[in-house]
């Protein structure tokens, strides 16, 4: 399993780093990666919309996702493709916020 997780990590981290506004370090262990998506949040208007951070209170300026790589590679590839699509969909984000009445 260690080898399988390493292969997944070695695919996921560069894939995430290829996205504009995402920065992800290689984890030293476990089966999670923690991409920093602050630039994506800023570009999409998420920070303006919510004036808050992902995660716990007091984590201002820390905009990380926790992604598990403990899944089939096909599912991981699909998930990364969905993240890529969402990271470039500012119109979709604005429509979602407007539809849900979430803009503050």
DRENMARDO-107054 format. One record per atom (N, C-alpha, C): residue number from 1; x, y, z; atom name. Coordinates in steps of 0.001 Angstrom, whole numbers. Layout:
<num NUM | X X | Y Y | Z Z | atome CA>
...
This chain:
<num 1 | X 816 | Y -1198 | Z 0 | atome N>
<num 1 | X 0 | Y 0 | Z 0 | atome CA>
<num 1 | X 858 | Y 1261 | Z 0 | atome C>
<num 2 | X 2010 | Y 1202 | Z 653 | atome N>
<num 2 | X 2882 | Y 2378 | Z 697 | atome CA>
<num 2 | X 3252 | Y 2797 | Z -718 | atome C>
<num 3 | X 3581 | Y 1824 | Z -1546 | atome N>
<num 3 | X 3951 | Y 2116 | Z -2932 | atome CA>
<num 3 | X 2770 | Y 2728 | Z -3699 | atome C>
<num 4 | X 1584 | Y 2201 | Z -3466 | atome N>
<num 4 | X 400 | Y 2733 | Z -4151 | atome CA>
<num 4 | X 145 | Y 4181 | Z -3745 | atome C>
<num 5 | X 262 | Y 4476 | Z -2447 | atome N>
<num 5 | X 60 | Y 5854 | Z -1980 | atome CA>
<num 5 | X 1123 | Y 6788 | Z -2534 | atome C>
<num 6 | X 2353 | Y 6308 | Z -2627 | atome N>
<num 6 | X 3424 | Y 7136 | Z -3197 | atome CA>
<num 6 | X 3148 | Y 7449 | Z -4665 | atome C>
<num 7 | X 2675 | Y 6472 | Z -5409 | atome N>
<num 7 | X 2340 | Y 6700 | Z -6824 | atome CA>
<num 7 | X 1214 | Y 7719 | Z -6956 | atome C>
<num 8 | X 207 | Y 7593 | Z -6112 | atome N>
<num 8 | X -912 | Y 8540 | Z -6156 | atome CA>
<num 8 | X -428 | Y 9942 | Z -5797 | atome C>
<num 9 | X 356 | Y 10030 | Z -4722 | atome N>
<num 9 | X 901 | Y 11328 | Z -4305 | atome CA>
<num 9 | X 1753 | Y 11930 | Z -5412 | atome C>
<num 10 | X 2575 | Y 11107 | Z -6031 | atome N>
<num 10 | X 3473 | Y 11594 | Z -7082 | atome CA>
<num 10 | X 2716 | Y 12042 | Z -8329 | atome C>
<num 11 | X 1492 | Y 11621 | Z -8478 | atome N>
<num 11 | X 652 | Y 12118 | Z -9577 | atome CA>
<num 11 | X -140 | Y 13351 | Z -9137 | atome C>
<num 12 | X -738 | Y 13301 | Z -7951 | atome N>
<num 12 | X -1637 | Y 14356 | Z -7485 | atome CA>
<num 12 | X -916 | Y 15675 | Z -7258 | atome C>
<num 13 | X 212 | Y 15664 | Z -6574 | atome N>
<num 13 | X 890 | Y 16918 | Z -6227 | atome CA>
<num 13 | X 1268 | Y 17718 | Z -7470 | atome C>
<num 14 | X 1930 | Y 17141 | Z -8466 | atome N>
<num 14 | X 2217 | Y 17928 | Z -9671 | atome CA>
<num 14 | X 956 | Y 18363 | Z -10419 | atome C>
<num 15 | X -79 | Y 17519 | Z -10400 | atome N>
<num 15 | X -1336 | Y 17894 | Z -11068 | atome CA>
<num 15 | X -1936 | Y 19130 | Z -10407 | atome C>
<num 16 | X -1945 | Y 19167 | Z -9096 | atome N>
<num 16 | X -2468 | Y 20334 | Z -8381 | atome CA>
<num 16 | X -1604 | Y 21565 | Z -8620 | atome C>
<num 17 | X -299 | Y 21392 | Z -8587 | atome N>
<num 17 | X 614 | Y 22518 | Z -8787 | atome CA>
<num 17 | X 541 | Y 23092 | Z -10198 | atome C>
<num 18 | X -10 | Y 22341 | Z -11126 | atome N>
<num 18 | X -157 | Y 22839 | Z -12494 | atome CA>
<num 18 | X -1319 | Y 23827 | Z -12619 | atome C>
<num 19 | X -2212 | Y 23873 | Z -11628 | atome N>
<num 19 | X -3351 | Y 24782 | Z -11661 | atome CA>
<num 19 | X -2903 | Y 26172 | Z -11251 | atome C>
<num 20 | X -3371 | Y 27163 | Z -11968 | atome N>
<num 20 | X -3094 | Y 28547 | Z -11626 | atome CA>
<num 20 | X -3708 | Y 28863 | Z -10260 | atome C>
<num 21 | X -2877 | Y 29276 | Z -9313 | atome N>
<num 21 | X -3378 | Y 29658 | Z -8000 | atome CA>
<num 21 | X -3391 | Y 28560 | Z -6965 | atome C>
<num 22 | X -2823 | Y 27403 | Z -7275 | atome N>
<num 22 | X -2760 | Y 26303 | Z -6315 | atome CA>
<num 22 | X -1295 | Y 25972 | Z -6053 | atome C>
<num 23 | X -999 | Y 25781 | Z -4776 | atome N>
<num 23 | X 362 | Y 25405 | Z -4385 | atome CA>
<num 23 | X 249 | Y 24236 | Z -3419 | atome C>
<num 24 | X 925 | Y 23145 | Z -3728 | atome N>
<num 24 | X 837 | Y 21943 | Z -2909 | atome CA>
<num 24 | X 2228 | Y 21357 | Z -2708 | atome C>
<num 25 | X 2564 | Y 21110 | Z -1446 | atome N>
<num 25 | X 3837 | Y 20479 | Z -1099 | atome CA>
<num 25 | X 3647 | Y 18971 | Z -1040 | atome C>
<num 26 | X 4730 | Y 18241 | Z -1238 | atome N>
<num 26 | X 4692 | Y 16793 | Z -1053 | atome CA>
<num 26 | X 4550 | Y 16487 | Z 433 | atome C>
<num 27 | X 3534 | Y 15734 | Z 826 | atome N>
<num 27 | X 3434 | Y 15361 | Z 2236 | atome CA>
<num 27 | X 4517 | Y 14343 | Z 2568 | atome C>
<num 28 | X 4973 | Y 14351 | Z 3792 | atome N>
<num 28 | X 6020 | Y 13406 | Z 4171 | atome CA>
<num 28 | X 5454 | Y 12053 | Z 4568 | atome C>
<num 29 | X 4165 | Y 11990 | Z 4763 | atome N>
<num 29 | X 3535 | Y 10725 | Z 5118 | atome CA>
<num 29 | X 2034 | Y 10852 | Z 4978 | atome C>
<num 30 | X 1337 | Y 9873 | Z 5463 | atome N>
<num 30 | X -124 | Y 9837 | Z 5453 | atome CA>
<num 30 | X -664 | Y 9741 | Z 4026 | atome C>
<num 31 | X -1957 | Y 9811 | Z 3921 | atome N>
<num 31 | X -2588 | Y 9702 | Z 2607 | atome CA>
<num 31 | X -3459 | Y 10913 | Z 2329 | atome C>
<num 32 | X -2961 | Y 12064 | Z 2737 | atome N>
<num 32 | X -3617 | Y 13338 | Z 2457 | atome CA>
<num 32 | X -2622 | Y 14284 | Z 1804 | atome C>
<num 33 | X -3131 | Y 15160 | Z 956 | atome N>
<num 33 | X -2356 | Y 16299 | Z 456 | atome CA>
<num 33 | X -3128 | Y 17545 | Z 881 | atome C>
<num 34 | X -2413 | Y 18641 | Z 1050 | atome N>
<num 34 | X -2998 | Y 19875 | Z 1556 | atome CA>
<num 34 | X -2675 | Y 21040 | Z 621 | atome C>
<num 35 | X -3371 | Y 21123 | Z -517 | atome N>
<num 35 | X -3095 | Y 22228 | Z -1431 | atome CA>
<num 35 | X -3578 | Y 23563 | Z -863 | atome C>
<num 36 | X -2750 | Y 24572 | Z -1027 | atome N>
<num 36 | X -3112 | Y 25940 | Z -663 | atome CA>
<num 36 | X -3837 | Y 26528 | Z -1860 | atome C>
<num 37 | X -5068 | Y 26951 | Z -1648 | atome N>
<num 37 | X -5900 | Y 27466 | Z -2733 | atome CA>
<num 37 | X -6230 | Y 28945 | Z -2549 | atome C>
<num 38 | X -5398 | Y 29657 | Z -1796 | atome N>
<num 38 | X -5663 | Y 31073 | Z -1499 | atome CA>
<num 38 | X -5825 | Y 31902 | Z -2765 | atome C>
<num 39 | X -4948 | Y 31702 | Z -3737 | atome N>
<num 39 | X -5026 | Y 32500 | Z -4961 | atome CA>
<num 39 | X -6293 | Y 32186 | Z -5756 | atome C>
<num 40 | X -6732 | Y 30947 | Z -5725 | atome N>
<num 40 | X -7983 | Y 30579 | Z -6396 | atome CA>
<num 40 | X -9153 | Y 31256 | Z -5680 | atome C>
<num 41 | X -9131 | Y 31228 | Z -4356 | atome N>
<num 41 | X -10200 | Y 31880 | Z -3577 | atome CA>
<num 41 | X -10271 | Y 33366 | Z -3904 | atome C>
<num 42 | X -9122 | Y 33979 | Z -3996 | atome N>
<num 42 | X -9087 | Y 35410 | Z -4309 | atome CA>
<num 42 | X -9610 | Y 35677 | Z -5715 | atome C>
<num 43 | X -9148 | Y 34875 | Z -6676 | atome N>
<num 43 | X -9544 | Y 35078 | Z -8070 | atome CA>
<num 43 | X -11041 | Y 34865 | Z -8276 | atome C>
<num 44 | X -11611 | Y 33880 | Z -7600 | atome N>
<num 44 | X -13036 | Y 33583 | Z -7765 | atome CA>
<num 44 | X -13935 | Y 34538 | Z -6982 | atome C>
<num 45 | X -13365 | Y 35290 | Z -6071 | atome N>
<num 45 | X -14160 | Y 36192 | Z -5261 | atome CA>
<num 45 | X -14664 | Y 35569 | Z -3971 | atome C>
<num 46 | X -14143 | Y 34422 | Z -3621 | atome N>
<num 46 | X -14582 | Y 33727 | Z -2411 | atome CA>
<num 46 | X -14226 | Y 34534 | Z -1163 | atome C>
<num 47 | X -13028 | Y 35090 | Z -1134 | atome N>
<num 47 | X -12614 | Y 35861 | Z 38 | atome CA>
<num 47 | X -13483 | Y 37091 | Z 217 | atome C>
<num 48 | X -13805 | Y 37728 | Z -878 | atome N>
<num 48 | X -14681 | Y 38903 | Z -825 | atome CA>
<num 48 | X -16088 | Y 38505 | Z -388 | atome C>
<num 49 | X -16558 | Y 37373 | Z -872 | atome N>
<num 49 | X -17917 | Y 36936 | Z -569 | atome CA>
<num 49 | X -18089 | Y 36553 | Z 894 | atome C>
<num 50 | X -17113 | Y 35917 | Z 1458 | atome N>
<num 50 | X -17268 | Y 35390 | Z 2801 | atome CA>
<num 50 | X -16432 | Y 36095 | Z 3862 | atome C>
<num 51 | X -15383 | Y 36815 | Z 3440 | atome N>
<num 51 | X -14495 | Y 37500 | Z 4385 | atome CA>
<num 51 | X -14072 | Y 36560 | Z 5511 | atome C>
<num 52 | X -13783 | Y 35307 | Z 5172 | atome N>
<num 52 | X -13391 | Y 34303 | Z 6171 | atome CA>
<num 52 | X -12499 | Y 33279 | Z 5517 | atome C>
<num 53 | X -11918 | Y 32456 | Z 6320 | atome N>
<num 53 | X -10988 | Y 31447 | Z 5854 | atome CA>
<num 53 | X -11620 | Y 30065 | Z 5930 | atome C>
<num 54 | X -11087 | Y 29150 | Z 5135 | atome N>
<num 54 | X -11437 | Y 27744 | Z 5317 | atome CA>
<num 54 | X -10808 | Y 27297 | Z 6625 | atome C>
<num 55 | X -11385 | Y 26331 | Z 7248 | atome N>
<num 55 | X -10768 | Y 25760 | Z 8433 | atome CA>
<num 55 | X -11251 | Y 26395 | Z 9716 | atome C>
<num 56 | X -10433 | Y 26298 | Z 10717 | atome N>
<num 56 | X -10818 | Y 26741 | Z 12052 | atome CA>
<num 56 | X -10754 | Y 28250 | Z 12203 | atome C>
<num 57 | X -11467 | Y 28754 | Z 13194 | atome N>
<num 57 | X -11440 | Y 30170 | Z 13492 | atome CA>
<num 57 | X -10012 | Y 30549 | Z 13847 | atome C>
<num 58 | X -9581 | Y 31673 | Z 13334 | atome N>
<num 58 | X -8208 | Y 32106 | Z 13578 | atome CA>
<num 58 | X -7248 | Y 31664 | Z 12498 | atome C>
<num 59 | X -7770 | Y 31061 | Z 11443 | atome N>
<num 59 | X -6921 | Y 30582 | Z 10363 | atome CA>
<num 59 | X -6928 | Y 31560 | Z 9190 | atome C>
<num 60 | X -7147 | Y 32854 | Z 9487 | atome N>
<num 60 | X -7159 | Y 33851 | Z 8420 | atome CA>
<num 60 | X -5876 | Y 33769 | Z 7606 | atome C>
<num 61 | X -6029 | Y 33822 | Z 6314 | atome N>
<num 61 | X -4876 | Y 33745 | Z 5429 | atome CA>
<num 61 | X -4429 | Y 32331 | Z 5131 | atome C>
<num 62 | X -5057 | Y 31362 | Z 5745 | atome N>
<num 62 | X -4719 | Y 29951 | Z 5523 | atome CA>
<num 62 | X -5869 | Y 29317 | Z 4753 | atome C>
<num 63 | X -5665 | Y 29047 | Z 3499 | atome N>
<num 63 | X -6735 | Y 28542 | Z 2638 | atome CA>
<num 63 | X -6300 | Y 27219 | Z 2014 | atome C>
<num 64 | X -6401 | Y 26175 | Z 2808 | atome N>
<num 64 | X -5972 | Y 24849 | Z 2390 | atome CA>
<num 64 | X -7163 | Y 23920 | Z 2260 | atome C>
<num 65 | X -7039 | Y 22985 | Z 1328 | atome N>
<num 65 | X -7972 | Y 21873 | Z 1235 | atome CA>
<num 65 | X -7267 | Y 20644 | Z 1782 | atome C>
<num 66 | X -8009 | Y 19731 | Z 2322 | atome N>
<num 66 | X -7457 | Y 18441 | Z 2760 | atome CA>
<num 66 | X -8046 | Y 17388 | Z 1840 | atome C>
<num 67 | X -7199 | Y 16826 | Z 1007 | atome N>
<num 67 | X -7650 | Y 15857 | Z 9 | atome CA>
<num 67 | X -7049 | Y 14490 | Z 304 | atome C>
<num 68 | X -7880 | Y 13489 | Z 351 | atome N>
<num 68 | X -7409 | Y 12127 | Z 575 | atome CA>
<num 68 | X -7000 | Y 11498 | Z -752 | atome C>
<num 69 | X -5901 | Y 10769 | Z -709 | atome N>
<num 69 | X -5479 | Y 10010 | Z -1892 | atome CA>
<num 69 | X -5676 | Y 8511 | Z -1655 | atome C>
<num 70 | X -6511 | Y 8191 | Z -661 | atome N>
<num 70 | X -6826 | Y 6799 | Z -348 | atome CA>
<num 70 | X -8064 | Y 6392 | Z -1146 | atome C>
<num 71 | X -7902 | Y 6350 | Z -2454 | atome N>
<num 71 | X -9008 | Y 6019 | Z -3333 | atome CA>
<num 71 | X -8432 | Y 5424 | Z -4616 | atome C>
<num 72 | X -9316 | Y 4946 | Z -5470 | atome N>
<num 72 | X -8849 | Y 4433 | Z -6757 | atome CA>
<num 72 | X -8296 | Y 5581 | Z -7593 | atome C>
<num 73 | X -7286 | Y 5308 | Z -8372 | atome N>
<num 73 | X -6654 | Y 6341 | Z -9193 | atome CA>
<num 73 | X -7657 | Y 6979 | Z -10147 | atome C>
<num 74 | X -8580 | Y 6217 | Z -10678 | atome N>
<num 74 | X -9587 | Y 6777 | Z -11583 | atome CA>
<num 74 | X -10433 | Y 7831 | Z -10866 | atome C>
<num 75 | X -10785 | Y 7560 | Z -9613 | atome N>
<num 75 | X -11572 | Y 8526 | Z -8844 | atome CA>
<num 75 | X -10743 | Y 9760 | Z -8494 | atome C>
<num 76 | X -9479 | Y 9556 | Z -8192 | atome N>
<num 76 | X -8587 | Y 10682 | Z -7892 | atome CA>
<num 76 | X -8456 | Y 11573 | Z -9125 | atome C>
<num 77 | X -8246 | Y 10975 | Z -10281 | atome N>
<num 77 | X -8136 | Y 11762 | Z -11519 | atome CA>
<num 77 | X -9418 | Y 12556 | Z -11788 | atome C>
<num 78 | X -10559 | Y 11930 | Z -11563 | atome N>
<num 78 | X -11839 | Y 12612 | Z -11766 | atome CA>
<num 78 | X -11971 | Y 13781 | Z -10782 | atome C>
<num 79 | X -11619 | Y 13557 | Z -9541 | atome N>
<num 79 | X -11701 | Y 14620 | Z -8537 | atome CA>
<num 79 | X -10798 | Y 15792 | Z -8863 | atome C>
<num 80 | X -9585 | Y 15515 | Z -9305 | atome N>
<num 80 | X -8645 | Y 16578 | Z -9673 | atome CA>
<num 80 | X -9184 | Y 17350 | Z -10882 | atome C>
<num 81 | X -9783 | Y 16653 | Z -11830 | atome N>
<num 81 | X -10369 | Y 17331 | Z -12996 | atome CA>
<num 81 | X -11506 | Y 18246 | Z -12570 | atome C>
<num 82 | X -12307 | Y 17810 | Z -11600 | atome N>
<num 82 | X -13402 | Y 18650 | Z -11113 | atome CA>
<num 82 | X -12878 | Y 19876 | Z -10373 | atome C>
<num 83 | X -11823 | Y 19703 | Z -9603 | atome N>
<num 83 | X -11209 | Y 20844 | Z -8915 | atome CA>
<num 83 | X -10676 | Y 21836 | Z -9936 | atome C>
<num 84 | X -10035 | Y 21337 | Z -10980 | atome N>
<num 84 | X -9503 | Y 22221 | Z -12015 | atome CA>
<num 84 | X -10628 | Y 23023 | Z -12666 | atome C>
<num 85 | X -11707 | Y 22350 | Z -12977 | atome N>
<num 85 | X -12840 | Y 23031 | Z -13612 | atome CA>
<num 85 | X -13437 | Y 24093 | Z -12674 | atome C>
<num 86 | X -13606 | Y 23743 | Z -11414 | atome N>
<num 86 | X -14177 | Y 24679 | Z -10444 | atome CA>
<num 86 | X -13259 | Y 25868 | Z -10204 | atome C>
<num 87 | X -11956 | Y 25639 | Z -10226 | atome N>
<num 87 | X -10993 | Y 26714 | Z -9950 | atome CA>
<num 87 | X -10988 | Y 27786 | Z -11034 | atome C>
<num 88 | X -11546 | Y 27474 | Z -12178 | atome N>
<num 88 | X -11603 | Y 28439 | Z -13281 | atome CA>
<num 88 | X -13029 | Y 28915 | Z -13572 | atome C>
<num 89 | X -13948 | Y 28657 | Z -12677 | atome N>
<num 89 | X -15355 | Y 28955 | Z -12951 | atome CA>
<num 89 | X -15870 | Y 30094 | Z -12072 | atome C>
<num 90 | X -15365 | Y 31294 | Z -12291 | atome N>
<num 90 | X -15816 | Y 32432 | Z -11486 | atome CA>
<num 90 | X -17284 | Y 32748 | Z -11753 | atome C>
<num 91 | X -17735 | Y 32577 | Z -12982 | atome N>
<num 91 | X -19149 | Y 32804 | Z -13277 | atome CA>
<num 91 | X -20032 | Y 31816 | Z -12512 | atome C>
<num 92 | X -19604 | Y 30568 | Z -12473 | atome N>
<num 92 | X -20351 | Y 29558 | Z -11734 | atome CA>
<num 92 | X -20397 | Y 29854 | Z -10249 | atome C>
<num 93 | X -19267 | Y 30332 | Z -9695 | atome N>
<num 93 | X -19253 | Y 30678 | Z -8273 | atome CA>
<num 93 | X -20202 | Y 31832 | Z -7989 | atome C>
<num 94 | X -20146 | Y 32867 | Z -8822 | atome N>
<num 94 | X -21039 | Y 34018 | Z -8627 | atome CA>
<num 94 | X -22505 | Y 33598 | Z -8736 | atome C>
<num 95 | X -22813 | Y 32730 | Z -9684 | atome N>
<num 95 | X -24194 | Y 32260 | Z -9847 | atome CA>
<num 95 | X -24629 | Y 31452 | Z -8622 | atome C>
<num 96 | X -23740 | Y 30606 | Z -8108 | atome N>
<num 96 | X -24058 | Y 29811 | Z -6924 | atome CA>
<num 96 | X -24341 | Y 30705 | Z -5723 | atome C>
<num 97 | X -23478 | Y 31688 | Z -5514 | atome N>
<num 97 | X -23648 | Y 32591 | Z -4374 | atome CA>
<num 97 | X -24942 | Y 33380 | Z -4512 | atome C>
<num 98 | X -25233 | Y 33870 | Z -5705 | atome N>
<num 98 | X -26457 | Y 34625 | Z -5931 | atome CA>
<num 98 | X -27697 | Y 33751 | Z -5729 | atome C>
<num 99 | X -27640 | Y 32540 | Z -6270 | atome N>
<num 99 | X -28779 | Y 31619 | Z -6178 | atome CA>
<num 99 | X -29064 | Y 31237 | Z -4734 | atome C>
<num 100 | X -28016 | Y 31015 | Z -3965 | atome N>
<num 100 | X -28183 | Y 30579 | Z -2584 | atome CA>
<num 100 | X -28364 | Y 31744 | Z -1618 | atome C>
<num 101 | X -28216 | Y 32968 | Z -2110 | atome N>
<num 101 | X -28337 | Y 34142 | Z -1246 | atome CA>
<num 101 | X -27221 | Y 34224 | Z -219 | atome C>
<num 102 | X -26025 | Y 33800 | Z -621 | atome N>
<num 102 | X -24918 | Y 33707 | Z 314 | atome CA>
<num 102 | X -24026 | Y 34944 | Z 340 | atome C>
<num 103 | X -24190 | Y 35836 | Z -600 | atome N>
<num 103 | X -23305 | Y 37007 | Z -666 | atome CA>
<num 103 | X -23526 | Y 37862 | Z 571 | atome C>
<num 104 | X -22443 | Y 38212 | Z 1247 | atome N>
<num 104 | X -22560 | Y 39022 | Z 2467 | atome CA>
<num 104 | X -22030 | Y 40416 | Z 2229 | atome C>
